[in-house]
């Protein structure tokens, strides 16, 4: 950036001569002011690096102009060199330096002396500029560094806060899990123990065995054994999934037939609770590649939940819709529904809709988490739409997959679904926490 030098002299001839001299030897913009008032106006309008100020001017002398310059925060640091007569007293000099002048040059002006002194001041100004630039850059760097450090600290604070919240949530989940598991284990064990004691009492106090009472106790024991087996199976499978040791065996099957067979197999169980179940599909045949056992697990779990939370006289609907590249399975009920604040966490492990409901209808809170994991292992998605006291709708989208992969996938022969004892066992396990 070029320097700007202001010459203040009420004699235009003097200022013009100085301007020509300076312009010849120094690369600088020279500005003229022929009065103190004009000089002050120029200083308000544009920055100046050096002022050559004549002392003996008419209306406003150099000392008065210098005083105004030094009182202004914008111009107080601009160096002033006084131009004065050949003889000046010490008192005169003292006054000028007290006002803020840096030098005196006497008239008639020695050209060599003037140019040298101007060069000295301009070099000092250049050094000051460079120092200011270095200082500004340093301040910018430190400000940027400070900003980055502040942002890093804020990010760390957010991460620590998030980690703390996650730790608290994990601890709460752990506490809830332990409470639920303790309850889930203790309840069937207590029932098994009570039932065993009753059978023992029957056998020790009666000569004849009441087969009806005995069968009732055996049924109770069987159901609670299934409950324990279901809990253990869920815990084992969710652990396998977490450790990536849960393997799916893919086959090509008609998903409509599979879901319909599973739905029809639970009709009698559902009717026993006074609930109606309806199956419907918009396509009779849709082949996809999937793990049949996992699909059975998904559908039975969703049906179990629908039955568990639907009161007597309610309805359960199972629908299948074809979307070319994927198939949608919908399990809808007219039950109690899910509160809005629980919808986002319904698939979280060990989460349950309501502690009160947990006591009315047993469950460890692992089932829906397992269902979600199995659906996602198929490359699918699951979501829930629900309104409290207005029922729930679980929607499972499963991709068709590569149904031409005959080398990797075997065709579905329906043997697993048609194996009645196998189906009954799976239903008994999945429905074991529902009391009819």
N, C-alpha and C positions, 0 to 999 in steps of 0.2 A: 504494500500500500504506500503511495507517494506521501511525502511530508507536505504539510500545509503551514506556511509562514505568514503571519499577519504583521503588516507594516502600518503603524499608526503615526501619522505626521500631518499637521494642518497645512503644511507646504507641499502642494502637489508635485513640484519640481524635485523636492528631496525624495519623496516616496517613489516617484518614477525612476529616478536614478538608482535608488537602492534595489528596486525590482529588477532592473536590467542587469545590474551587477550580480545579484544572487542567481538570476536565471542563467547567466553565462557559465557559472562555476558549479552550481548545485542543482541536482534534479529534484525540484520541489515546486509545488503550486504556491504562488505568491499572491496574497490578497491585500488590497489597499483599503485604508480607512482614513479619511481626512478630518476626522473629529473623534473625540472621545465617545460621544453618543453613538456614532456609526460603528465604532469598534465594538462597543458592548452589544449592539444589535447583531453584528456578524457572529460574535461569540455565542449568542443564544441560538443562532440558526444552524451553525456548522462547527464541527470540532477543529481545533487548531493545535499544532504541535509546539510552536515557538512564537513569541510576540516581541517585535522590535518597536519600542514605545518611546516617542519623543516626550521629553519632560516638559519643555516650555511651549505649551499650546495655549490658545486664547481662552475660550469659554470654559473648558474643563482641562486642567493640566494633567500631566502624566501620572503624578502621585495620586490624584483623585480617581483617575481611570483604573490604576493598579489596585487601589483599595477596593473598588467595586468587584474587580476580577477575583481578588483573593477571598472576598466574602461569599462568593457564589460557589457552592459545592461542585458544580459542574465544571468550573474553570479554575478553581483554586490551585490545582497542581500544574497548570501550564507555566513553563519558565518564561520570565520577563527580563529582557535586556533593555536597559534605559539608554537612550541616545540623548546626549546633553552637550553643553558648551565646553570649550577647551579647559576652562578652569572651574572646578567645583570644590567646595569646601568639604572638610571631613564631616561636618554636621549634615551637609546635603547628602553625602553618601550614606551616612548612618540612617537618615530618614528613609531613603530608598530601600536599603536592605531590610529595615524593620517592616516596611510594607510588604516585602516579599520578592524583591528583585534579586536576580542571580548574578547580574553583571552590569557594568557601565561601559559604554563606548563613547568616546568624546569626538566632537566635530572640530575640524573637518575629519571625515572618517578615513582611516587607513584601510584600503581595500583588502590587502593581504590579512591584516589583523581581523577584520570583520568576517571574511570567509573562513578563516581558521577557527575562530570562536564559534561561528554557526555550525561548522562541521563537528566540533567537539560536543556541542549540545545535542546535535542530531544523532551522534553516535551514542551518547548517553540515553537519548530517547529510544533509539533502536534497541539498546540493551534492556531498557525497561520494558519495551514492547515484548521482546523475546522472553524476558523473565515472566511477564504477565501471561504470555501464551503458554509457557511451561507450567506456570502455576494453575492456569485454567484447565490445561490438559490433565495435570495431576489431580486437580479437584474433581474433574469429570471422571477420571479413572477410579479415584477413591470413592466417589459417589456411586459409580456403577458397581464397584466391588462391594461397597456397603449395601447397595440395593440387592445385589445377588446374595450376599450373606444374610440380609434380612429375609429375602424370599426363601432362602434355604432353611433358615430358622423357622419361618412360618410353615414351610412345607413339612419340616421335621415335627413341628408342633401338631400340625394336622395329622400326620402319620402316627405320631404318638397317641393323639386323641382317638384316632380311628382304631389303632391297635388296642388301646385300653378298652374302648367300647366293644371291640370284637372279643377281647379277653373276658370282659364282664358277661357279654352275651354267651360266649362259649361256656363260661363257668355256670351261668344260669341254665343253659341247655344241659350241661352235665348233671347239675343238681336235679333238674326236671327228669332227665333220662334215668338217673339212679332211682328217683322216687317212683317213676312209672314202672321201671323194670322190677324194682322191689315189689311193687303192688302186683304186677303181672305174674311174677314168680310165686309170691306168697299166696295170692288168692286161689289159684288152682291147686297148689300144694295143700292148703288148708282144707279145700273142698275134698280133695282126694283122701286126706287123713280122716276127715269127718265121715265120709262115705265108708271108708274101710272100717272105722269103729262101729258104724251102724250095722254093717254086714257081720262083723264079729259078734255084735250084740244079738242079731237075729239068730246066728248059729248057736250061740251059747244059751239062749233063753227059750228056744222053741224046739220041740221035737220034730215038727214039720216045717219045711222051708216054704215061705211065702214067695213064690216065684215072681209075682208082680212087683213086690217091694224090692226083691233082690235085683231084678232086671232094671228097675228105676235107678238103683244105686250104681249098677254097672254102667248104665248109660251116662250117668253123671261123671263117673270116673273116666269113661272113654272120651267124653267131650273135653274134659279138662286136660287129659293127656294130649289131645289134639291142640289145645290152646298152648301148652308148653312146647309141643313140636313146632307149631307155627312161629312162636317167638324165637326159638332156637334157629329155625330155618332162616328167618328174616335177618337175625344177627349174623349168621354165617355168610349169607349171600351179600349183605351190605358190606361186610368186611372184605369179601372177595372182590367186590366191585371197586372198593377203595384201593385195593392193592393190585388192581388190573389182572386179577386171576379168575374172573368170572367170564367164561367163554360161552358164546352163543353158537348153536348149531343150526345153520340156515337150511331151510327147505322151501320148495315152491309149493304153495297151497292156495286153495280157494278161501280167502279170508272171510267171505260171507258165510260159507258153510261152517267154518271153524267157530265164528262168533255166535252163529245161530245155535249150533250144537251146545256150546257152553251155556248160552242163555236158557235154552230149553231144559238143560240138566238141573237147573236150580229152581225151576218153576214150583215143584212141590215144597221145597224149603221156604220159598217166598210166600206161597199160599198159606203155609202153616202159621205165618205171622199176620195173616189177614191183609196181605198186600197183593195187588195185581201187577203182572209184568207183561209188557208188550214188546215184541220184536218187529222191526220194519226195515226195509232196505229199498233203495231205488235201483239196485242192480242185483241180478240173481247170481252172477258169477264174476269174481274179480281175483285174479291171481297176483300174489305178491311173494316176495322172498322174505322169510322171517323165521325166528326160532319159536316153534310151536309151544314148548313149555313156558317160555316167557310170555307169549300172548295169552295163554290160559291164566297165568299168574296175574297179568294186568287186568284182564276182564273180570276174573273172579274177585279180585281185590276191590275193583270199582263197584261191582254188584254188591259185595259184602257191605261196603260203606253206604251204598244207597239204601239197602234194606235196614241196616243198623240205625240210620237216622230218619227213617220214614215211619210215621205212626200207622197203626192199624187203619185200614180203609184207604191208604195211600196208593200211589201208582209209581212204577218204575218203567222207563222207556229205554230201549236199546235200538239205536238207529245206525245204519251204515249208508254213507254217501260216497259216490265215486267222483273223483276229481282228476281223472286220467293219470297223472304222474304220482298221485298219492290217494289214499283212501282215508276217509274220516269215520271214526267210531265215536258215537255219542252215547253216554250213559246219563240219563236224566231222571230225577226223582221229584216227588212233591213233598219232600220232607222238611225238616226244620231250617235248612239252609245254613249259610255261613255268614258270620258278621263281617262287614266290610273291612275292618282293620285286621282281619285274619287272612284275607284272600291272598296277600303277597307271601305269607309265610306258611301256607297250607302244605306246601311240598317240602318244607324244611324238615330235616331229620329230628325226631323226637318232639315235633310240634303237634299239638292237638287243638281242635277247635275251641274247646271250653273244658275247664277242669270239672265243671259240674257234669257236663256231658260224658266226660271220661268215666266218672263214677257210675253214670246210668248205663253207658255202653262201653265195654272194656276195649282197650287198645293201647299199644305201646308208643304209637306215633311214628313207627318206622315204615308202615305199609305204603303210604303215598309217596314217601321219599324213594322207596324201592321201585315203585311203579314208574316214577319219573325217570329214574336211572335206566330202567329197562327200555323205556320208550326212546330215550336219547341214544342208547346203544344201538338201536335200530335206525338211527338218523332221523327220528321223528320228534314231534313236539306234543306237549300236553298242557292244557290250560283249564281253568275252571271259571264258570260264570254262575254267580249265586247272589241271592238276596235273602237276608235273614227272614225266616218264617215263610219263605216263598220257594223253597226247594233249591237244588243245585244241579248244574249241568257240567259234566266232565267231558272234554273234547280231546280226542287222541287222533293226531294225524300221523300216518305211517307211510313212508315212501314205497313205491312199487318195487324198486330195486331191479337188478338185472335178472329177469325171469328166464333168460336164455342161457344162464350159466349152468348148463346141465352137468358139467364136470365137477363143479363145486357144490351143487345143490341137488338133493334128491326130491322127487315128487311126493306130495302128501298123500298117504294112503288111508287116512282117517282112522287108523288103528288105535291111536292114543285116545281119541275122543270116544270111539265106539267101545273101548274097554271100560265097561260100566264100573267095575270095582275100583279102577284107577281114578275115574272121574269122581265117584262118591267119596273116595278118600281125600282127594284134593278139595272138594266142596266142604267136607267135614272140617278140614284144617282151616280153610279160609273163613268159614262161617262159625268157627268154634267160639268166638267171643260174642255171639248173638244167642240170647236165650229165648226159646220159643214157648 
